[in-house]
Structure formats: structure tokens, C-alpha cells
């Protein structure tokens, strides 16, 4: 199975990482760990991004190490731009079987008002999507 993991290092992504590893473990699988740095992220003097976790490359390296410790083949990718658009571009460029991503679980009203990366990925994904929220795991089939 070929899995695309949208990963930003936050707690929601850690749960998605665990879920991706669990899905990959039973069969020969590979996981692409993708972190998207928003275009409007401002650089800091320490080399990170203001308002974001330390560094995208450190986040994907931690996820890669987690997967390697479990014997799961993985690759690291970093993209810059709109999160949903970049996740979808990577997913469409290669034949992935599944996208795994975390969500804060904002609920229907707040998610609709803020514009949800998760909703856009589910709507436009070329493959199945598993969304891991603090409360549950939600699977969505490709349209």
C-alpha cells in the first residue's frame, strides 16, 4: 500500500502518524511524509517560521524516524503553498492508495466558517482519505 501522510508536527499529526503506521504495518507499504509550509509563513531569526512548529524538515524527519523504527519504508517531502492544494497535487502526481491526515475536529459550523483543508482534501482526493480527529478515525472514499 502507498500512503500519503499530511504531517505538520502538531498533536493531530502525531495521531495521524500512528494511524498511518498501523495501516501500513500488516503489508509491504511505503509512506510519503508531506509537510506543507504556508506561503504566508514568515521566517524567524532562528530559521523556523513564526507561529509554526520549529521547522518543517525537523517535523518530517521525526516522522520518518518513527516509521523507520517500525520497519516501514518512507520518504520525506516538504512543499510550500496552500495546504490542501499541495496535498492534492502530491496525491494526484503519484498513484497513492490512501491519504492519512489529522484534524482538530472543529465541527461542522466552525469548519465551514474557517474553510477546512480536510474538507477540500476529502472532496477532491484521487484516493481514499483517513482523517484522525481527537475523538475518532473517519474514513472517506474517493469521489
Order of alpha helices (4+ residues) and beta strands (2+ residues): beta-alpha-beta-alpha-beta-alpha-beta-alpha-alpha-beta-beta
